[in-house]
């Protein structure tokens, strides 16, 4: 049943040459960023789930400043589901969209308790039942809390990297970009892959760069990485 719930979508065909190039890029990313990891602080799957929901349209740095007080006050789904909504709103106010996020935390906690015995599900199908948990959130939790590679997290940095390095022709649709990446890279690398791309995107290959990049990765593989005065798509 668990395998069925984590069944992969149909992926586009990629040539041997495309896959070999992707593997070269992956190896180069590992060389420059040897310790890929999730930037959201967490001690267990529940904390990672909640932190990921809060990270929507918010920086990881801000979330990490917010969650200590939140988890000290409401450390379990049993406690969070019974939290007064106004208190949750105040605790997560600094992450933006705090009213909707507070509702998501409360409702998600209720579902965890009532449908999953207070445990975070380890499959995509059940995770998508939680309020505030779309596929991106589910990929974060499955990959980083449970070591289960079901997909690739596609955020702004991953989308930009994928386009600049010629890994996809899709400009906006994150589902199609994710499938392209899944088809190109080894499954065991999918969780690391997003972290690696994010590190590079936050570092030398930002959305806007005043000078053409001199990073070897961009020079050697960035077919669309003429970043001078580029704006994020």
C-alpha positions as CSV (number, residue, x, y, z in Angstrom):
1,X,0.0,0.0,0.0
2,X,2.8,2.4,0.9
3,X,4.5,1.8,-2.4
4,X,1.2,2.5,-4.2
5,X,0.7,5.8,-2.4
6,X,4.2,6.9,-3.3
7,X,3.9,5.7,-7.0
8,X,5.9,8.0,-9.3
9,X,4.1,9.9,-12.1
10,X,4.8,9.2,-15.7
11,X,8.1,10.9,-16.6
12,X,9.2,12.3,-19.9
13,X,11.8,10.4,-21.9
14,X,15.4,11.6,-21.7
15,X,18.4,10.5,-23.8
16,X,21.5,8.8,-22.4
17,X,23.5,12.0,-23.3
18,X,21.1,14.2,-21.4
19,X,21.3,11.9,-18.3
20,X,25.1,11.8,-18.5
21,X,25.2,15.6,-18.6
22,X,22.8,15.9,-15.7
23,X,25.0,13.5,-13.7
24,X,28.1,15.6,-14.5
25,X,26.2,18.7,-13.1
26,X,25.2,16.8,-10.0
27,X,28.7,15.7,-9.3
28,X,29.9,19.2,-9.8
29,X,27.3,20.5,-7.4
30,X,28.4,18.0,-4.8
31,X,32.0,19.2,-5.2
32,X,31.1,22.8,-4.5
33,X,28.4,22.1,-1.9
34,X,29.5,18.9,-0.2
35,X,27.0,19.1,2.7
36,X,23.5,19.6,1.2
37,X,20.8,19.8,3.9
38,X,17.5,21.3,4.7
39,X,17.8,24.8,6.1
40,X,14.6,24.6,8.2
41,X,15.5,23.7,11.8
42,X,13.5,20.7,13.1
43,X,13.9,17.9,15.5
44,X,11.2,15.6,14.2
45,X,8.8,15.1,11.2
46,X,6.0,17.2,12.8
47,X,8.3,20.2,13.3
48,X,9.5,19.9,9.7
49,X,6.0,19.7,8.4
50,X,4.9,22.8,10.3
51,X,8.1,24.7,9.4
52,X,7.6,24.0,5.8
53,X,4.0,25.2,5.8
54,X,5.2,28.4,7.4
55,X,8.0,28.8,4.8
56,X,5.5,29.6,2.0
57,X,6.4,33.1,0.8
58,X,8.8,33.5,3.7
59,X,12.5,33.0,4.1
60,X,13.9,30.0,6.0
61,X,15.8,32.4,8.2
62,X,12.6,34.0,9.4
63,X,10.9,30.7,9.9
64,X,13.8,29.5,12.0
65,X,13.4,32.6,14.2
66,X,9.7,31.9,14.6
67,X,9.5,28.2,15.3
68,X,11.3,27.9,18.6
69,X,8.6,29.8,20.5
70,X,5.9,28.0,18.5
71,X,7.2,24.5,19.3
72,X,8.0,25.3,22.9
73,X,4.3,26.4,23.4
74,X,2.7,23.7,21.1
75,X,5.2,20.8,20.6
76,X,2.8,18.2,19.5
77,X,-0.1,17.9,17.1
78,X,-2.4,17.0,20.0
79,X,-1.5,20.4,21.6
80,X,-1.5,22.4,18.5
81,X,-5.0,21.3,17.3
82,X,-6.4,22.7,20.5
83,X,-4.5,26.0,20.5
84,X,-6.5,29.2,20.4
85,X,-6.4,30.5,16.8
86,X,-5.5,34.0,18.0
87,X,-2.5,32.6,19.9
88,X,-1.3,30.7,16.8
89,X,-1.7,33.8,14.7
90,X,0.4,35.9,17.1
91,X,3.1,33.2,17.2
92,X,3.5,33.0,13.4
93,X,2.6,36.6,12.6
94,X,6.2,37.4,11.4
95,X,6.1,34.8,8.6
96,X,3.4,36.6,6.7
97,X,-0.1,35.5,5.8
98,X,-0.3,34.6,9.4
99,X,-4.1,34.2,9.6
100,X,-4.2,31.6,6.9
101,X,-1.1,29.9,8.1
102,X,-2.5,29.6,11.7
103,X,-5.6,28.0,10.3
104,X,-3.4,25.5,8.4
105,X,-1.4,24.6,11.4
106,X,-4.5,24.0,13.5
107,X,-6.4,22.0,10.9
108,X,-3.3,20.0,9.9
109,X,-2.7,19.1,13.5
110,X,-6.3,18.0,13.9
111,X,-6.1,15.7,10.8
112,X,-2.9,14.2,12.1
113,X,-4.5,13.4,15.4
114,X,-7.9,12.2,14.1
115,X,-6.7,10.3,11.0
116,X,-3.1,9.4,11.6
117,X,-2.8,8.8,15.4
118,X,-0.7,12.0,15.7
119,X,2.0,10.8,13.3
120,X,3.1,12.5,10.1
121,X,2.2,10.2,7.1
122,X,5.1,8.8,5.1
123,X,3.4,8.9,1.7
124,X,2.5,11.5,-0.8
125,X,-1.2,10.7,-0.9
126,X,-1.9,11.2,2.8
127,X,0.4,14.2,3.1
128,X,-1.7,16.0,0.4
129,X,-4.7,15.6,2.7
130,X,-3.2,18.1,5.1
131,X,-4.1,21.8,4.9
132,X,-1.2,23.9,3.6
133,X,0.7,20.8,2.3
134,X,0.9,20.8,-1.5
135,X,3.3,18.5,-3.4
136,X,6.3,20.8,-2.6
137,X,5.7,20.5,1.1
138,X,5.2,16.8,0.9
139,X,8.5,16.4,-1.0
140,X,10.3,18.3,1.7
141,X,8.9,16.2,4.5
142,X,9.3,12.8,2.8
143,X,12.8,13.5,1.6
144,X,14.2,15.2,4.7
145,X,12.3,13.6,7.5
146,X,12.0,10.0,6.2
147,X,14.6,9.7,3.4
148,X,11.9,8.9,0.9
149,X,12.6,10.2,-2.6
150,X,9.2,10.7,-4.4
151,X,10.0,13.9,-6.2
152,X,12.1,17.0,-6.4
153,X,11.3,20.2,-4.5
154,X,10.9,23.0,-7.1
155,X,11.2,26.5,-5.6
156,X,12.3,29.8,-7.2
157,X,16.0,28.8,-7.1
158,X,15.4,25.4,-8.5
159,X,13.3,26.7,-11.3
160,X,15.8,29.3,-12.2
161,X,18.7,26.9,-12.1
162,X,16.9,24.3,-14.2
163,X,16.3,26.9,-16.9
164,X,19.8,28.4,-16.9
165,X,21.4,25.0,-17.1
166,X,19.2,23.7,-19.8
167,X,17.6,21.0,-17.7
168,X,14.1,21.9,-18.8
169,X,12.3,24.0,-21.4
170,X,9.4,24.8,-19.1
171,X,9.5,28.3,-17.7
172,X,6.7,28.4,-15.1
173,X,4.9,25.0,-14.6
174,X,6.7,23.6,-11.5
175,X,5.1,20.2,-12.0
176,X,6.6,19.8,-15.5
177,X,9.9,21.1,-14.3
178,X,9.9,18.6,-11.5
179,X,9.2,15.7,-13.9
180,X,12.0,16.8,-16.2
181,X,14.4,16.8,-13.2
182,X,13.1,13.4,-12.0
183,X,13.7,12.0,-15.4
184,X,17.2,13.3,-15.7
185,X,18.7,12.6,-12.2
186,X,19.1,9.4,-10.2
187,X,16.2,8.9,-7.8
188,X,18.5,8.6,-4.8
189,X,19.7,12.2,-5.4
190,X,16.4,13.9,-5.6
191,X,16.3,15.3,-2.1
192,X,19.9,16.5,-2.2
193,X,19.3,17.9,-5.7
194,X,17.0,20.7,-4.6
195,X,19.3,21.7,-1.7
196,X,22.3,21.8,-4.1
197,X,20.5,24.0,-6.6
198,X,19.2,26.3,-3.9
199,X,22.8,26.7,-2.5
200,X,24.0,27.7,-5.9
201,X,21.1,30.0,-6.6
202,X,21.5,31.8,-3.3
203,X,25.2,32.1,-3.9
204,X,26.9,32.8,-7.2
205,X,23.9,32.4,-9.5
206,X,21.3,34.8,-8.1
207,X,18.3,36.1,-9.9
208,X,20.0,39.4,-10.7
209,X,23.8,39.7,-11.1
210,X,25.6,42.9,-12.0
211,X,28.4,41.0,-13.8
212,X,28.6,37.9,-15.9
213,X,29.2,35.0,-13.5
214,X,32.7,33.6,-13.1
215,X,31.7,30.4,-11.3
216,X,33.1,27.3,-13.1
217,X,29.7,25.5,-12.9
218,X,28.0,28.4,-14.7
219,X,30.8,28.7,-17.2
220,X,30.9,25.0,-18.1
221,X,27.2,24.0,-17.9
222,X,25.1,27.2,-17.7
223,X,23.9,27.2,-21.3
224,X,21.4,29.9,-20.5
225,X,23.4,31.4,-17.7
226,X,24.4,34.7,-19.2
227,X,23.3,36.3,-16.0
228,X,24.4,39.8,-16.6
229,X,21.4,42.1,-15.8
230,X,19.1,39.2,-16.0
231,X,15.8,39.3,-14.1
232,X,14.1,36.3,-12.5
233,X,11.6,34.7,-14.8
